[in-house]
Amino acid sequence: MIFLGLASNYRARDIWRHSFAIGSQKDYDSLEQALAKRYGSDLMHTSLIYSGRSAIALALKSFIESGKLAKGDHVAINSFTCHAVLEAIKYAGLEPVFVDLEQAINGEILPNYSAKSLDTLAQKDKKLKCFILQNTFGFPVDIRQFEKVKKDHNLLLLEDLAHCAGRKYPDGREVGTVGEATCLSFGKGKSLDTITGGAVILRDQTISFPKNFNKAQLKSRELAGGLSSRASWYPCFAAIARGLTHLHLEKYWLGLLLKLKWIERSGDTKLLLDTTVTHWQAKLALRQLRSLKNSGLREFFLVDDREAVLKELKKHGARLEEFWYEVPVAPERYYSKVHFPEKSCPNAVFFAGHVVNLPTWYTSKHHQKQVAAARQIIKSHELKGGNHDRV
Ligand SMILES: Cc1ncc(COP(=O)(O)O)c(C=O)c1O
């Protein structure tokens, strides 16, 4: 069987490593140092933090405290994203503005917005001062075009690396080395995955962390209410869930774990600016950072009838229901609260209604064969002018 989600990116030895990892302050410091170096900053402007959304909120608050943004300013974001991004922007006292997904000349809808759309928005929205690029699924944007718009309208760029750490832009620069701030998530299924965690790198040295943020005094998540055991055992719990799918019992197992609060849904990670990752998480994240590759996180395709395709895939042992994303701002349980402007973002609505993903992390021949078979099923339902396995 192949899966999306449920820590299916963890091989047996990763589960073992994750469950029994021990780290030290040295590992924590080494990760901060490695991030500062990789993304062109220094230790004073780099901090690990509780989650990806905490990282984005902290970066935006830093922009505000450094006088680069004012409360109420607008921040452009992808119209196909996670509500975590919205949560972070609102937390910082800013206003998110959705930009619709790009439609290429051949009709294909791409998973990111275009520089042209950002330009159009910046011309009419005088409160727009900042934009976030997330390079969805690790599919990179043409950064040169965005840099031109950035310069023309004097915008700040926050690069959100949740999906795309290690990726290169078409001009060869690494993602995360262009904007004023770079944010990482170490959440489940992300480019760096230690189940939870995040990092901020302020790349513009005229921007500093807020005065009330003291990175030396952050609480470890170990002390934030016993959450640490949950993060370290998640890959093990998820492996059991994957095993139970053969007996159709995984729902009960996951339901029990949720009830016991031993796991949490990915969308429900907290936004905390006074808490950070554990030493062992830092150790694992550093190991992953060192071996990041310039490759996509997930393949994506648009299909005609997604429900039917997922059913067919399930029959053939491919459990791909945890695709990104089922609505323009996921997860679906929060979608109605977002008041997403569907009329002005038709491409995003269409994309979210038809997208399916394929995992890119399976390495064994046996699993790769299963991925190829799933790809074949998907391709037989692929929409004309849809997307191709290009990540
Ligand atoms: C594009 C994107 N950015 C940021 C985040 C936030 O990450 P976290 O869950 O670590 O807060 C997510 C979460 O799913 C995401 O999909």
The ligand as an SDF file (V2000), in Angstrom:
LIG
                    3D

 16 16  0  0  0  0  0  0  0  0999 V2000
    2.0740   26.5490    2.9210 C   0  0  0  0  0  0  0  0  0  0  0  0
    2.1110   26.4000    4.4190 C   0  0  0  0  0  0  0  0  0  0  0  0
    2.7540   27.3230    5.1460 N   0  0  0  0  0  0  0  0  0  0  0  0
    2.8070   27.2540    6.4850 C   0  0  0  0  0  0  0  0  0  0  0  0
    2.2140   26.2370    7.1900 C   0  0  0  0  0  0  0  0  0  0  0  0
    2.2490   26.2500    8.7020 C   0  0  0  0  0  0  0  0  0  0  0  0
    2.9270   25.2010    9.2570 O   0  0  0  0  0  0  0  0  0  0  0  0
    2.6660   24.6890   10.7690 P   0  0  0  0  0  0  0  0  0  0  0  0
    1.5920   23.6620   10.6840 O   0  0  0  0  0  0  0  0  0  0  0  0
    4.0060   24.1640   11.1720 O   0  0  0  0  0  0  0  0  0  0  0  0
    2.2450   25.8590   11.5870 O   0  0  0  0  0  0  0  0  0  0  0  0
    1.5260   25.2510    6.4790 C   0  0  0  0  0  0  0  0  0  0  0  0
    0.8560   24.1710    7.2390 C   0  0  0  0  0  0  0  0  0  0  0  0
    0.3140   23.2530    6.8260 O   0  0  0  0  0  0  0  0  0  0  0  0
    1.4840   25.3280    5.0500 C   0  0  0  0  0  0  0  0  0  0  0  0
    0.8390   24.3980    4.3220 O   0  0  0  0  0  0  0  0  0  0  0  0
  1  2  1  0
  2  3  1  0
  2 15  2  0
  3  4  2  0
  4  5  1  0
  5  6  1  0
  5 12  2  0
  6  7  1  0
  7  8  1  0
  8  9  2  0
  8 10  1  0
  8 11  1  0
 12 13  1  0
 12 15  1  0
 13 14  2  0
 15 16  1  0
M  END
$$$$
